[in-house]
Amino acid sequence: MITIYTDGSCLGNPGPGGWAAVVVDEQGNKRAIGAHEDSTTNNRMEITAAIMGLQAAPERSEVVVCSDSQYLINTMVKGWKRTANVDLWEVMDEEVGKRRVKWEWARGHNGNRGNEEANALAVQYSKLPLERQLSHLDSQGRAQMVDVGDKQATHRVAVAKGCVRMQPETLRIIQQGKMAKGDVLAVSRIAGIMGAKYTSHLIPLCHPLPLDKVAVELDIDEAQSAIHITATAETVAKTGVEMEALTAVTVAALTIYDMAKSVDKGMHIDAVRLVSKTGGKSGDIVMER
């Protein structure tokens, strides 16, 4: 059973808004999605959150959608008339038809952790217009390095993940340490750490940070014939350390690919993403556990 906690927010109604969905899979892994819209309504954001949450769940899966919106829940469960937002309801019906969906109403701000997280993210997105999201552009659309001189240095941690998928025989050779280029796991771990340290040299406009810790973990997954990569970057600085964690994962994955490509041309790097960050003015964000 997949549980999706959703919420929408709007400043002004109509006005700038945001939606968010927290998706928890059968194993308890959690990820969050959301976005900002410049001009919308609260009801449209509630519907959009549910649609996007459903799209994040595999087709034919069993899903529970939990929301504090009576408008959303009662329309889907009790058949309230759809006199507005017809375009979104059509998309909703299409997505529901691809899955087995149950709907649950949760009282807002009543201690439901999933809904509280979705609410906090939706409110955050509603307050985040496009100009602030694209902070590396000035008022004239020119690239710039963000000025963080007035910000306070805080403790920040970011975790990113990714994986490299390959043939079972390739994975076996790596496990046994028989790859011609050497110990793939050891070299890729070091490469990921080095990649994090060189992030500001690789990514334009990225601030150089004093890294206190970079850890790269490599987990063998024989069932999926993959190597899962988790990178954790930590600093005390005026800006976030997400790019360092993402770069560590990417460089580690590229190193695995480079060292094993001679025996497996079909490898592919998959699902590099940020899963959590803590610290800074924007607060903690957890997209996966």
N, C-alpha and C positions, 0 to 999 in steps of 0.2 A: 504494500500500500504506500503510495506517495502522498504526502501531505503538502498542500500549498497554502501558505498564509498570504493574503493579499490586502492591500490598502491603497487608497487614492487620496490626494490632497489638492486643494485649490485655494489660491489666495485671491479673494474677490468674488469668485463664482458668478460670472466668468472672470478669468484672469489667468496668471501663470500657475501651472500645476505640475504635479509629479505623481508617478505611480511606482509601486514596488511590489515584488513578490518574493517570498522566502520559500524555497523548494527543499523539502526534506525527503530523501529517498528511503528505500526499504532498509538500508544499512545504517540510517541515521546521519548520512552525509548531507551537509547543508550548503546551499549556495543562494545568493541573493542577486536579483536583477531589478533594474528600474531605469527611469529616464524622466527628463523634463519636457514639458510642452509650454510654449510661450502663451498660448491663449486656448483655454479649455474650460471645462466645468468639473465639479467634484464627481458627478455621476459618470462622466466619460472616463475619468481617471480610475474609478472603481471597476468599471467594465474592462478597461484596457489592462489593468493589473491582472485580472482573472484570465483574460485571453492570453497574455504573454506568459503567465504562469503555466497554463495548460500547454502552450507550445513548447515549454521547457521540459515537459514530461513525454516519454516515448508514446507513440501511438499504440493503442490496444492495452495500455496500462490501466491499473485501477487507481483512481485519484480521489482525494478528499480536498475540496476547496473550502477554506475557512476564512470568513470575512465578517467585519462588523457592519457591513452595509446591508440594511434591510432592503434597500432598493435592488441590489444585486441578487441577494438570496431569495427574496420573495418573488422576483420576476422569474427566476429559474425554477423555484419549487412550487409556488402557488399560482403561477401564471398571470402575474400582474400585467396589465396592458402595456405594450411597447409603443407608446405614442411619441417617444423621442429616442434619439441615438440608434435609429433603425440600422444604420450601416454597421455599427459595432455589434448589435445583437445578431446580425446575419453571420458575422465572423465567429461569434461565440458559438452559435449553433453548429457551425462547421467543425470547430475544434472539439466540442463536446461529443459530436458524433463519432469521432475517432478514438474515443476513450470511454471507460466506464467511470462516470463522475458522480460523486455524492457532494452535496452542498451542506455546509454547517454555518450557522450564524454564531458569532462570538460577541459578547458585550464589549464595547470599546473601553480601553484603559481599565481592564478588570483583571490584570495579572497574567493574561495569556501571553507567554513569552514570544511565540512566533508572530502573533498579531502586533505586539508591541514593537518588535523589530521592523516589521513591514511598515507600520505607521511612522516610525522614526525616519526610515529611509525615504518614504513618500514625502514627508514634510521637508526633508533635506533637499530632495530633488525639486520640489516646488519653489524653493528659495534660490535655486541655482540656474539663472538664465544662461543662455548660450555663451554670452561674452565671458562669463566667469568660468564656464567649462573649458573654453579655449583660451586659457590664461597665457599661453605662449604667443598670442597675437595681440598687438597693440590696437588702439582705436581705429587705425587706418589699415588693419589687416596685415601688418608687417611682423615678421618673426622677431621675438625678443626673449631675452633671458629674464625670468620673473625676478623682481626685486624682493628679496626676503630679509633685507637689512633690518627692518623694524620688528621682525617676528622673534619670539622667544624660543630658545633651543629647548626641546623636550625629548624625552625618551621615546624612540620610535622603533617598531618592529614590523616587518612585512614578511609574509610567507607566500611563495609561488610554487606552482606545480606544473608538471608536464610529463610526457612519456615518449619513448621511442619504441615503435612496434616493428617486429622482425620475424623471420622464419624461426621455427623451433630449433633447428640445427644451429643457426647463428647464435641464438641465446645459449645453447649448450656449450659452444666453443668459448663464448665470453665467460660463462660460469667457471669453466675449467682452466681459464687463463691461457688458452692456446692460440689466441689471435696473433698473427705474425707481427703486428705492430706493438705488442706488449699487453700489459694489464689494463684492459679497457676501463674497468670500474675505477681503479686507482687514478688513472690519468684524467678521466672525465671529471672526477670529483675535484681534483686540483684545478682543472681548467675552469670549472664553474666558479670556484672561489676567486681565481684570477680575473675571470670575466666581471664579477661583481666589483672588484677593485678598480677596473678600467672603465666602468660604465660611463663616466662623464667624458671620456675620450671617444667613446663609440656613439653616444646619443647626443645629437646637437641640442644645445640649450639646457642640458641636464647639469645640475649643480654638483660639483665635487664634494663628497661627504667623507667625514672621518669615521670609517666603519669600525665598530667595536667588535663585531662578530659576523662571520659568514659561515653557515653550515650547509653542506650539500649532502643529502641522503639519497642513495640509490637502492631501490627495492626490486628484486627479481619477481616477476609474475609469470610463472610457467603456464598457467591456465590461459592467459591472454597472449602469451609469447611477447612480453613487453618488459621494459625497464622503466619503472616509475621514478621520477625525479622530484624531490622536494628541496627547495632552497629557502633558508631563513636568513634574513639580513637584519642587523640591529645597529642602531646609532643613537647618539644624542646630538641633535642638529635642528636647524630651523626649517627644514623641509623633509618630505617623506623619503623613505628608502625602498619604495615599491619597485622602482626601475632596477635597482641593484639586485633584488631578489629575482625579478623576471629575467634579467640578463644572465644571472648565474644558471638558471634553469636552461635557458636557450643555448649558452655556450657549452654546458655539460652535454646537452642533447646533440649538438653539432659535433662534439668530440667523439661521442659514441658512434655517430654516423660515419665520421671520417675514418675511424679506426677499423670499422667493420664493413665498409662499403665494398671492399675487394671480394668478399664472399657473399654479399647480399645486396643486390642493386635495388631490391624492392622495399627496403626499410623506409619508414616515414615517421616524421616527428609530429606529435599530436597533442592537442589540448593544452598548450602553454597558457597559463592564466594566473592571475592574482587570486588567492583564496582568502587572505585576511590582512588587515593592517591595523596597527594601534598607534595612538599618539597623535599629536597635532590638533589644530583647531577644529577640524572636521570630525574628530572623534574616532571611535573604533568601528570598523566595518568587518563583518565576518560573512563571507559568501559560501564557504565550505568549512566543515569540521574535519 
